[in-house]
Amino acid sequence: MFKQIILGIIVVVVVMASLTGIKALQIGKLIAFGKSFKQPAETVSSSVVKEENWPDTLPTVGSITAVQGVKITAEIPGTVRKIAFESGAAVEQGDLLLSMDVTTEEAQLRSLEAQTELAKTNLGRVKRLREEKTVSQADLDQAEATLKQTQANADAVRAAIAKKVIRAPFAGRLGIRQVNVGQYLEPGKLIVSLQSLSPVYGDFSLPQQEFARIKPGLTVRAKSDTYPDKEFAGKITAINPDLDAMTRSIRVQATFENPEQSLRPGMFTRMEIVFAEERGVLTIPSTSILSAPYGDSVYVIEPSTATNAATGDLVVRQQFVRVGNARGDFISITTGLKAGQKVVTSGIFKLRNGGPVVENNSITPASSKKPNPSDS
């Protein structure tokens, strides 16, 4: 019985040793395979970081305002008798826009004119009597005051009549008519808007760090989503003397000739101030930028330093950068890269830091500083 127990123990030990050896052999093979395994390389396109001279520009955003723009309203109450304009029409300074009923005022004016003539006659009679010393100086003064009062009353009625005939205060384009013939207008009632569209202003703000560079006469380029392929050129004409105490920014105004009246008041525009000198910048295609909440980055292509890497094997390294201005399909890099480095331009979303890659630029479309369409 004891021998059988010993024999059983020996058999168990032998089986356990055999299993241990088999598992150790399997683990060794897995370790060896892991050391020799090479991750499949991702195919990407690439571009070399280049140093170029770009015009020194300062981008910003702004809005268009009219050099002259008003909302024409009724100054005194009255009933509309005639409307002499069409909605959206172009008018010249002094053109008749609207006239209100003035029959009551005209009747009052005729009465006051008659009173004025009588006051003039009375004044002449009193002057002659005063020369003959048959009336007092007080009578003469009273006659003169009566004439002046009647004249003032007549002038007030003439002013009321003039205010009921509304004319264009300057040349421009009218908006949509807000009144109708026969309508009673209260003081302040909107009749129509009038905007002068050539030239127009472009208003924008800049941080105080740029104040020393901004001067009247600098060229300003403006683009609007309304005309994606069109650029408008203007000049800085005014700079606020004070800064906004809340934002520490300065208000700047540019003037655009706008001969075709394409720019309209209230229109949002992207503006760019152009300085006379050029500056050297590092440029890469904008498709190389991987934007994230924690910052912009690119993938730099470098030779692999792995022990099992073959000659010519490439890997990518994620590099955080700070971007500057853009021109077409290219964007400038202010920090993070050096000229001559190679960055990934397509396929960046499937990459990870240190992953192997293979370059293939045969089917990648060429980047352009003036792409067509412009927002490609």
ChimeraX attribute file (.defattr): number of C-alpha atoms within 10 A of each C-alpha:
attribute: neighborCount
match mode: 1-to-1
recipient: residues
	/A:1	6
	/A:2	7
	/A:3	8
	/A:4	9
	/A:5	10
	/A:6	10
	/A:7	12
	/A:8	12
	/A:9	12
	/A:10	12
	/A:11	12
	/A:12	11
	/A:13	12
	/A:14	12
	/A:15	12
	/A:16	12
	/A:17	12
	/A:18	12
	/A:19	12
	/A:20	12
	/A:21	12
	/A:22	12
	/A:23	12
	/A:24	12
	/A:25	12
	/A:26	12
	/A:27	12
	/A:28	12
	/A:29	12
	/A:30	12
	/A:31	12
	/A:32	11
	/A:33	11
	/A:34	10
	/A:35	11
	/A:36	12
	/A:37	10
	/A:38	11
	/A:39	9
	/A:40	10
	/A:41	15
	/A:42	15
	/A:43	16
	/A:44	20
	/A:45	20
	/A:46	22
	/A:47	21
	/A:48	18
	/A:49	20
	/A:50	15
	/A:51	16
	/A:52	14
	/A:53	12
	/A:54	16
	/A:55	14
	/A:56	16
	/A:57	19
	/A:58	17
	/A:59	16
	/A:60	14
	/A:61	16
	/A:62	19
	/A:63	20
	/A:64	22
	/A:65	23
	/A:66	21
	/A:67	16
	/A:68	17
	/A:69	18
	/A:70	14
	/A:71	15
	/A:72	19
	/A:73	17
	/A:74	20
	/A:75	16
	/A:76	15
	/A:77	16
	/A:78	18
	/A:79	17
	/A:80	20
	/A:81	17
	/A:82	16
	/A:83	17
	/A:84	11
	/A:85	16
	/A:86	13
	/A:87	13
	/A:88	15
	/A:89	12
	/A:90	15
	/A:91	21
	/A:92	13
	/A:93	11
	/A:94	12
	/A:95	15
	/A:96	17
	/A:97	19
	/A:98	20
	/A:99	21
	/A:100	25
	/A:101	17
	/A:102	19
	/A:103	10
	/A:104	10
	/A:105	17
	/A:106	15
	/A:107	12
	/A:108	16
	/A:109	19
	/A:110	13
	/A:111	13
	/A:112	20
	/A:113	17
	/A:114	14
	/A:115	19
	/A:116	21
	/A:117	14
	/A:118	15
	/A:119	21
	/A:120	19
	/A:121	13
	/A:122	16
	/A:123	21
	/A:124	15
	/A:125	13
	/A:126	23
	/A:127	18
	/A:128	13
	/A:129	15
	/A:130	16
	/A:131	10
	/A:132	9
	/A:133	11
	/A:134	10
	/A:135	14
	/A:136	12
	/A:137	13
	/A:138	10
	/A:139	15
	/A:140	20
	/A:141	13
	/A:142	13
	/A:143	21
	/A:144	18
	/A:145	14
	/A:146	19
	/A:147	20
	/A:148	15
	/A:149	16
	/A:150	21
	/A:151	18
	/A:152	14
	/A:153	18
	/A:154	22
	/A:155	15
	/A:156	14
	/A:157	20
	/A:158	15
	/A:159	12
	/A:160	17
	/A:161	20
	/A:162	14
	/A:163	16
	/A:164	21
	/A:165	18
	/A:166	21
	/A:167	19
	/A:168	18
	/A:169	17
	/A:170	17
	/A:171	18
	/A:172	22
	/A:173	20
	/A:174	24
	/A:175	17
	/A:176	13
	/A:177	15
	/A:178	12
	/A:179	16
	/A:180	14
	/A:181	13
	/A:182	14
	/A:183	12
	/A:184	16
	/A:185	20
	/A:186	14
	/A:187	12
	/A:188	13
	/A:189	17
	/A:190	16
	/A:191	20
	/A:192	19
	/A:193	19
	/A:194	25
	/A:195	22
	/A:196	22
	/A:197	25
	/A:198	22
	/A:199	18
	/A:200	24
	/A:201	27
	/A:202	29
	/A:203	21
	/A:204	19
	/A:205	19
	/A:206	19
	/A:207	13
	/A:208	14
	/A:209	10
	/A:210	11
	/A:211	15
	/A:212	7
	/A:213	9
	/A:214	15
	/A:215	15
	/A:216	13
	/A:217	13
	/A:218	17
	/A:219	19
	/A:220	23
	/A:221	20
	/A:222	25
	/A:223	19
	/A:224	18
	/A:225	11
	/A:226	12
	/A:227	11
	/A:228	11
	/A:229	12
	/A:230	11
	/A:231	11
	/A:232	16
	/A:233	16
	/A:234	21
	/A:235	21
	/A:236	21
	/A:237	17
	/A:238	16
	/A:239	18
	/A:240	11
	/A:241	8
	/A:242	10
	/A:243	17
	/A:244	13
	/A:245	8
	/A:246	6
	/A:247	11
	/A:248	13
	/A:249	18
	/A:250	20
	/A:251	18
	/A:252	21
	/A:253	22
	/A:254	26
	/A:255	24
	/A:256	24
	/A:257	16
	/A:258	17
	/A:259	11
	/A:260	9
	/A:261	13
	/A:262	12
	/A:263	29
	/A:264	18
	/A:265	17
	/A:266	12
	/A:267	14
	/A:268	20
	/A:269	21
	/A:270	15
	/A:271	25
	/A:272	20
	/A:273	19
	/A:274	17
	/A:275	16
	/A:276	9
	/A:277	10
	/A:278	13
	/A:279	10
	/A:280	12
	/A:281	20
	/A:282	22
	/A:283	27
	/A:284	28
	/A:285	25
	/A:286	17
	/A:287	16
	/A:288	23
	/A:289	22
	/A:290	18
	/A:291	11
	/A:292	8
	/A:293	5
	/A:294	7
	/A:295	11
	/A:296	15
	/A:297	18
	/A:298	23
	/A:299	24
	/A:300	23
	/A:301	25
	/A:302	18
	/A:303	15
	/A:304	19
	/A:305	13
	/A:306	10
	/A:307	8
	/A:308	12
	/A:309	14
	/A:310	11
	/A:311	9
	/A:312	10
	/A:313	16
	/A:314	19
	/A:315	23
	/A:316	23
	/A:317	17
	/A:318	17
	/A:319	15
	/A:320	18
	/A:321	17
	/A:322	14
	/A:323	19
	/A:324	15
	/A:325	17
	/A:326	16
	/A:327	15
	/A:328	17
	/A:329	18
	/A:330	20
	/A:331	21
	/A:332	23
	/A:333	20
	/A:334	15
	/A:335	12
	/A:336	12
	/A:337	20
	/A:338	15
	/A:339	14
	/A:340	12
	/A:341	13
	/A:342	19
	/A:343	27
	/A:344	24
	/A:345	23
	/A:346	19
	/A:347	14
	/A:348	21
	/A:349	7
	/A:350	10
	/A:351	20
	/A:352	13
	/A:353	12
	/A:354	18
	/A:355	17
	/A:356	23
	/A:357	23
	/A:358	17
	/A:359	15
	/A:360	12
	/A:361	15
	/A:362	7
	/A:363	7
	/A:364	12
	/A:365	8
	/A:366	9
	/A:367	16
	/A:368	14
	/A:369	13
	/A:370	13
	/A:371	14
	/A:372	10
	/A:373	9
	/A:374	13
	/A:375	10
	/A:376	10
